[in-house]
């Protein structure tokens, strides 16, 4: 980082996550002749998971304090960071963004099955087992398939439950995928029953591809999803409620289409790369 800063005459480091990137930027700044400003963007893991570990808490707090500027991707994350780490920190809310030219629904071949989709890292906080339980209720009411994208510690639990419920023929575990646009384009409903989401980027990506999202009313998700307009928000663990909303959308294609169109319009209006990029540029300039 020191070499890059001096070679390209950088005025600013913009790093994501306090550990290890903010600390690394600070060390580079100490030994660099450039002395670039440090902007840290918080995404949640460094606050909700790593930062609450007593062994890492002081380092995360230190990382926030040595940053010249701090941004958070949601009001929820901003509030929690201020409450737990740094009441006097001036944290700027700048959300995640999408590129609507890259993320757009494509015309793809699909069979008559209705497709429910979930994307995550399969950590316990994502409540991926709930996705299987929700799908089990949906299958009793309407023909549907479930696509599970991603990998992580809870994946085997999901596979075992799928076997137990005799759902294996109707569920596809796709693992990690680099290009999700085509997969999203095959989907009709997106499910995200997480216990907490600092923002909910996968939900926003689904919305950009005109897919209504059914999610938990937790963390930053209510900031992304307009309940009743671009999807539905329900209490964490409300498996029956989420299943009922999924059935409602799957059985009413006109309503589903309307929600999908509104979802993309909302995503582009509020989270386009042009809009958020301009916010970051204004924020950078405020330090000089």
C-alpha positions as CSV (number, residue, x, y, z in Angstrom):
1,X,0.0,0.0,0.0
2,X,2.9,2.3,0.8
3,X,4.5,1.7,-2.6
4,X,1.2,2.2,-4.5
5,X,0.5,5.4,-2.6
6,X,3.9,6.8,-3.4
7,X,4.0,5.5,-7.0
8,X,0.6,6.9,-8.0
9,X,0.7,9.9,-5.6
10,X,-2.5,8.8,-3.8
11,X,-4.3,11.3,-1.6
12,X,-6.7,8.7,-0.1
13,X,-7.1,5.1,0.8
14,X,-10.7,3.8,0.7
15,X,-10.8,0.5,2.5
16,X,-13.5,-2.0,3.3
17,X,-13.8,-3.6,6.8
18,X,-11.7,-2.4,9.7
19,X,-9.8,-5.7,10.0
20,X,-7.4,-6.1,8.4
21,X,-7.7,-3.3,5.9
22,X,-8.0,-0.1,8.0
23,X,-5.1,-1.2,10.2
24,X,-3.0,-2.0,7.1
25,X,-3.8,1.4,5.6
26,X,-2.8,3.1,8.8
27,X,0.5,1.3,8.9
28,X,1.1,2.2,5.3
29,X,0.3,5.8,6.1
30,X,2.8,5.9,8.9
31,X,5.7,4.9,6.7
32,X,4.6,6.7,3.5
33,X,5.7,10.2,2.5
34,X,2.2,10.8,1.0
35,X,0.1,10.5,4.3
36,X,-3.1,9.7,2.5
37,X,-6.5,10.1,4.2
38,X,-8.2,6.8,5.3
39,X,-11.9,6.2,4.6
40,X,-13.3,3.0,6.0
41,X,-16.5,1.5,4.8
42,X,-18.3,-0.9,7.3
43,X,-20.3,-3.8,5.8
44,X,-21.4,-5.5,9.0
45,X,-19.2,-8.5,9.6
46,X,-16.6,-6.4,11.2
47,X,-19.2,-5.0,13.6
48,X,-21.7,-7.8,14.2
49,X,-19.3,-10.7,14.2
50,X,-15.6,-9.9,14.5
51,X,-16.0,-6.7,16.5
52,X,-18.0,-8.3,19.3
53,X,-15.3,-10.8,20.0
54,X,-13.5,-9.4,23.1
55,X,-10.1,-10.2,21.5
56,X,-10.8,-8.1,18.4
57,X,-13.0,-5.4,19.9
58,X,-10.1,-3.0,20.8
59,X,-8.7,-3.3,17.3
60,X,-12.0,-2.6,15.6
61,X,-12.5,0.4,17.8
62,X,-9.0,1.6,17.1
63,X,-9.6,1.2,13.4
64,X,-12.7,3.4,13.6
65,X,-10.9,6.0,15.6
66,X,-7.8,6.3,13.3
67,X,-10.0,6.6,10.1
68,X,-10.4,10.1,8.7
69,X,-13.8,9.1,7.6
70,X,-16.2,6.2,8.2
71,X,-19.2,5.1,6.1
72,X,-21.8,2.5,6.8
73,X,-24.0,0.8,4.2
74,X,-27.3,1.2,6.2
75,X,-28.9,3.3,9.0
76,X,-29.1,0.2,11.0
77,X,-25.4,-0.5,10.8
78,X,-24.6,3.1,11.5
79,X,-26.7,3.1,14.7
80,X,-25.3,-0.2,16.0
81,X,-21.7,1.0,15.4
82,X,-22.3,4.2,17.2
83,X,-23.9,2.4,20.1
84,X,-21.3,-0.3,20.6
85,X,-18.1,1.2,19.4
86,X,-17.9,4.9,18.9
87,X,-20.6,7.3,20.1
88,X,-18.7,10.3,18.8
89,X,-17.8,8.9,15.4
90,X,-19.1,10.9,12.5
91,X,-20.3,8.0,10.4
92,X,-21.7,8.8,6.9
93,X,-24.5,6.7,5.5
94,X,-23.7,5.6,1.9
95,X,-25.5,2.4,0.9
96,X,-24.3,-0.3,-1.4
97,X,-24.9,0.1,-5.2
98,X,-25.9,-1.9,-8.2
99,X,-25.0,-1.6,-11.9
100,X,-28.4,-1.8,-13.7
101,X,-26.7,-2.4,-17.0
102,X,-25.1,-5.5,-15.8
103,X,-28.0,-6.7,-13.5
104,X,-31.0,-6.9,-15.7
105,X,-33.5,-9.7,-16.3
106,X,-32.7,-11.7,-19.4
107,X,-34.9,-13.7,-21.6
108,X,-34.0,-17.3,-20.7
109,X,-35.6,-20.7,-21.4
110,X,-37.3,-22.2,-18.4
111,X,-39.8,-24.9,-17.8
112,X,-43.3,-24.4,-16.3
113,X,-42.0,-24.8,-12.8
114,X,-42.1,-21.7,-10.6
115,X,-38.7,-20.9,-9.2
116,X,-37.8,-19.7,-5.7
117,X,-34.3,-18.6,-5.1
118,X,-32.0,-18.0,-2.2
119,X,-28.4,-16.7,-2.2
120,X,-26.1,-16.6,0.9
121,X,-22.9,-17.8,2.6
122,X,-25.0,-20.4,4.5
123,X,-23.9,-19.1,7.9
124,X,-26.4,-19.6,10.8
125,X,-27.4,-15.9,10.8
126,X,-28.8,-16.5,7.3
127,X,-31.3,-19.1,8.6
128,X,-30.9,-21.2,5.5
129,X,-32.7,-24.1,7.2
130,X,-35.8,-21.8,7.3
131,X,-35.6,-21.6,3.5
132,X,-36.1,-25.3,3.2
133,X,-39.0,-25.3,5.7
134,X,-40.6,-22.4,3.8
135,X,-40.2,-24.3,0.6
136,X,-41.7,-27.4,2.1
137,X,-45.0,-25.5,2.8
138,X,-45.0,-23.9,-0.6
139,X,-44.6,-27.4,-2.3
140,X,-47.9,-28.5,-0.7
141,X,-49.8,-25.7,-2.4
142,X,-48.1,-25.2,-5.8
143,X,-45.5,-26.7,-8.1
144,X,-42.2,-25.0,-7.5
145,X,-38.5,-25.5,-7.5
146,X,-35.9,-24.1,-5.1
147,X,-32.5,-22.9,-6.2
148,X,-30.0,-22.6,-3.3
149,X,-26.9,-20.6,-4.3
150,X,-23.8,-20.4,-2.2
151,X,-21.8,-22.5,0.3
152,X,-21.1,-22.5,4.0
153,X,-21.4,-24.3,7.3
154,X,-25.2,-24.7,7.3
155,X,-25.3,-26.3,3.8
156,X,-25.2,-29.9,5.0
157,X,-28.0,-29.2,7.4
158,X,-30.1,-28.0,4.5
159,X,-29.3,-31.0,2.4
160,X,-30.2,-33.4,5.3
161,X,-33.5,-31.6,5.9
162,X,-34.3,-31.7,2.2
163,X,-33.8,-35.5,2.2
164,X,-35.9,-35.9,5.4
165,X,-38.7,-33.9,3.8
166,X,-38.4,-35.8,0.5
167,X,-37.7,-32.6,-1.4
168,X,-34.4,-33.5,-3.1
169,X,-36.0,-33.8,-6.5
170,X,-37.3,-30.2,-6.2
171,X,-34.2,-28.5,-4.8
172,X,-30.9,-27.7,-6.6
173,X,-27.8,-26.7,-4.6
174,X,-25.7,-24.7,-7.1
175,X,-22.8,-23.8,-4.8
176,X,-21.0,-20.5,-5.4
177,X,-21.7,-18.8,-8.7
178,X,-19.7,-15.9,-10.3
179,X,-22.4,-14.8,-12.7
180,X,-25.8,-14.8,-11.0
181,X,-27.7,-12.7,-13.6
182,X,-28.8,-15.7,-15.7
183,X,-29.9,-17.6,-12.6
184,X,-31.8,-14.7,-11.2
185,X,-33.5,-14.3,-14.6
186,X,-35.0,-17.8,-14.2
187,X,-36.4,-17.0,-10.7
188,X,-39.8,-15.8,-9.7
189,X,-39.4,-15.1,-6.0
190,X,-36.4,-14.5,-3.8
191,X,-36.3,-15.6,-0.1
192,X,-34.0,-14.0,2.5
193,X,-35.1,-15.0,6.1
194,X,-31.9,-13.8,7.8
195,X,-31.8,-13.2,11.5
196,X,-29.9,-10.0,10.6
197,X,-28.6,-8.2,7.5
198,X,-26.5,-5.1,7.6
199,X,-27.8,-4.2,4.2
200,X,-29.1,-7.1,2.1
201,X,-27.1,-6.8,-1.1
202,X,-28.5,-10.1,-2.5
203,X,-32.0,-8.8,-2.0
204,X,-31.1,-5.6,-3.9
205,X,-29.6,-7.7,-6.8
206,X,-32.8,-9.7,-7.0
207,X,-34.9,-6.6,-7.1
208,X,-32.8,-5.2,-9.9
209,X,-33.6,-8.3,-11.9
210,X,-37.3,-7.7,-11.3
211,X,-37.8,-10.4,-8.6
212,X,-40.0,-9.6,-5.5
213,X,-38.2,-10.4,-2.2
214,X,-39.7,-12.0,0.8
215,X,-37.4,-11.2,3.8
216,X,-37.1,-10.7,7.5
217,X,-37.9,-7.4,9.0
218,X,-34.4,-7.1,10.4
219,X,-31.3,-5.0,10.2
220,X,-31.0,-3.0,7.0
221,X,-33.6,-5.0,5.0
222,X,-36.5,-2.6,5.7
223,X,-34.3,0.2,4.2
224,X,-34.0,-1.8,0.9
225,X,-37.4,-3.5,0.5
226,X,-40.6,-1.5,0.4
227,X,-43.1,-3.8,2.2
228,X,-46.1,-4.6,0.1
229,X,-44.6,-2.8,-3.0
230,X,-41.3,-4.5,-3.9
231,X,-41.7,-7.5,-1.7
232,X,-42.8,-8.4,1.8
233,X,-41.1,-8.1,5.3
234,X,-42.1,-10.5,8.1
235,X,-40.8,-11.2,11.6
236,X,-37.6,-13.3,11.9
237,X,-38.6,-17.0,12.0
238,X,-42.1,-16.5,10.6
239,X,-41.8,-19.5,8.3
240,X,-45.6,-19.9,7.7
241,X,-46.0,-16.2,6.9
242,X,-43.1,-16.2,4.4
243,X,-44.5,-19.4,2.8
244,X,-47.9,-17.8,2.5
245,X,-46.5,-14.7,0.8
246,X,-44.4,-16.9,-1.6
247,X,-47.5,-18.9,-2.5
248,X,-49.5,-15.7,-3.1
249,X,-46.9,-14.3,-5.5
250,X,-46.3,-17.6,-7.3
251,X,-50.1,-18.1,-7.9
252,X,-50.7,-14.5,-9.0
253,X,-48.3,-13.8,-11.9
254,X,-49.7,-10.3,-12.7
255,X,-49.1,-9.1,-9.2
256,X,-45.7,-10.7,-9.2
257,X,-44.8,-9.0,-12.4
258,X,-46.0,-5.6,-11.1
259,X,-43.9,-6.0,-7.9
260,X,-40.9,-7.0,-10.0
261,X,-41.1,-4.0,-12.2
262,X,-41.5,-1.7,-9.2
263,X,-38.5,-3.4,-7.6
264,X,-36.2,-2.6,-10.5
265,X,-37.4,1.0,-10.7
266,X,-36.8,1.4,-6.9
267,X,-33.4,-0.2,-7.1
268,X,-32.2,2.0,-9.9
269,X,-33.6,5.2,-8.5
270,X,-32.1,4.8,-5.1
271,X,-29.0,2.5,-5.5
272,X,-27.6,3.0,-9.0
273,X,-23.8,3.1,-9.4
274,X,-24.0,6.6,-10.8
275,X,-25.9,7.9,-7.7
276,X,-23.9,6.2,-5.1
277,X,-20.6,6.9,-6.9
278,X,-21.4,10.6,-6.9
279,X,-22.1,10.4,-3.1
280,X,-18.7,8.9,-2.5
281,X,-16.9,11.5,-4.7
282,X,-18.6,14.3,-2.7
283,X,-17.6,12.6,0.5
284,X,-13.9,12.2,-0.6
285,X,-13.7,15.9,-1.6
286,X,-15.0,17.0,1.9
287,X,-11.6,16.0,3.3
288,X,-9.5,18.3,1.1
